[in-house]
Amino acid sequence: MKYTMKGNYFDGRYNTSDTKGPDGVEKFISRECPSDISNILWEMPVDYTHVEPVLESSVRGYKFWRKLPVDEKISFLKRYQEQLISKKDDIAKAISYESGKPLWEAIGETNSVIGKVDVTINDSLPRITNKTFPEIMPGTTGHIFYKPHGPAFIIGPFNFPCHLANTQILSALIAGNSIILKPSEKTAYSAQLMIDCFHEAGFPKGVINLIQGDGEIAKRVLKDRRVRAVYFTGSKEVGVDIVRNTHHDFSKLVALELGGKNPAIVHKDANTEHALEELIKGSFLTTGQRCTSTSLVAIHRSLHQEFISKFHEVAKKVVVDHSVEYTNEPFMGPLIDKRSLDTYLLFQGMAKREGIEEIMRGKHLERSFDGYYVSPSIHFAEKFDHNSHFLTNEIFGPNCTFIPYDDIEEAIEIANATEYGLASCVFTKDRDIFQQCIDDVESGLINLNRSTCGASPKLPFGGIKNSGNHHPMAVAAIDSCAYQMASLEILDDTPAGFSAVKGIDLD
């Protein structure tokens, strides 16, 4: 096997696993490379008995870490950053082999992980700086103190296995929390490399914890009362399950960053050549496996035929191949696993059954390596149908569906038609049209002349409706990593006497 799994990390070291599951049967997880399913990357046992020592370790680590001065926390984060830089090539290759994203894209993710340390220190930390309000009341000073929650449980996704988890980890740490990371079982080795960097940076025992495994492992950790914050990035369905398992515990903050059915609006005055480039990237980057991938394009009726024809021509030229071994870098690698492949193909048939026009069918592709490769797919619907499963569900694959419109109000109605509200974008030269979209489109992000894909780490990142629960990530992730304690301080404690207090007669 290509990689060696070290076990779970707690009490400042890796601990090998007992392979007996809760029913006494050995349980292993293995990971095949989605670009070459004959290549087994690693195998590891799932150890449910490690849940308790991981939790105990996180509590001990929190008690020490929360009292450490912030400048010392920053020093630890800087040392972590140095370790990331030294291992960036290994991390990028691991991301590429495990997730299937092309190496050039994995390198970009790794650079984001490195850069996030500086963003956390310089842009996020000031958001939780203690505040003082002189004379907030006569003779009284007011204060706001930002305090950590406690042990924080971070459940990572497969599509950005290091970048998204890293954002939540760094925000939680600098706010004073200890962390427990449970990565996706599809990208467990990439997460292990991050933990290696924390270990080699010398973080105190118990501050950093890693538990590998399946959904049952995650459920046991998140339900424990010692966990005081839960951060999850993934599907709406899993997010609902997390809330179901935590809703009774009000001591636990739960922050969810979920999926999307992200719309683009191409207005009649748009620069169509620019919009074409942006929407190809928005729809097909990461093989459509981004929560911000462009799914629906509301396009002005005067443009749609010519634009869709050009879009189709470019889509046919998208190179799909092995994420690392292909001689020339591909634009798209494979889907993450067989289940995703089957689901993607199922949606192709669903569109046909619902009478949605197929312009380019998504197919399973054969390459020199046997993997979960698919072609992009393009569909056309004359109008939005609220009863359509294809138009309303997140596909999480490389698909784009065009819907024509006549006026901007109709386009906004299409953009708001699904249960999701993560990312949206508008292509227009008219600032008034963009302002109307800002006012009326229901989403956490809206871009002008830029696709729905990608976001700045210095801006909040999160969605509304069923795309999240109002705890945005990126620079704003830190807002969910501390709570506010208010304080009133009387500066002159000389007794004023009870004469000014009505209803008390001391004579």
Secondary structure, 3 states (H helix, E strand, C coil): CCCCCCCEEECCEEECCCCECCCCCECEEEEEECCEEEEEEEEEECCHHHHHHHHHHHHHHHHHHCCCCHHHHHHHHHHHHHHHHHCHHHHHHHHHHHHCCCHHHHHHHHHHHHHHHHHHHHHHHHHHCCEEEEEEECCEEEEEEEEECCCEEEECCCCCCCHHHHHHHHHHHHCCCCEEEECCCCCHHHHHHHHHHHHHCCCCCCCEEECCCCHHHHHHHHHCCCCCEEEEECCHHHHHHHHHHHCCCCCCEEEEECCCCEEEEECCCCCHHHHHHHHHHHHHHHHHCCCCCEEEEEEECCCHHHHHHHHHHHHCCCCECCCCCCCCCCCECCCCCHHHHHHHHHHHHHHHHCCCEEEECCCECCCCCCCCCECCEEEECCCCCCCCHHHHCCCCCCEEEEEEECCHHHHHHHHCCCCEECEEEEECCCHHHHHHHHHHCCCCEEEECCCCCCCCCCCEECCEECCECCCCEEHHHHHHCEEEEEEEEECCCCCCCHHHCCCCCCC
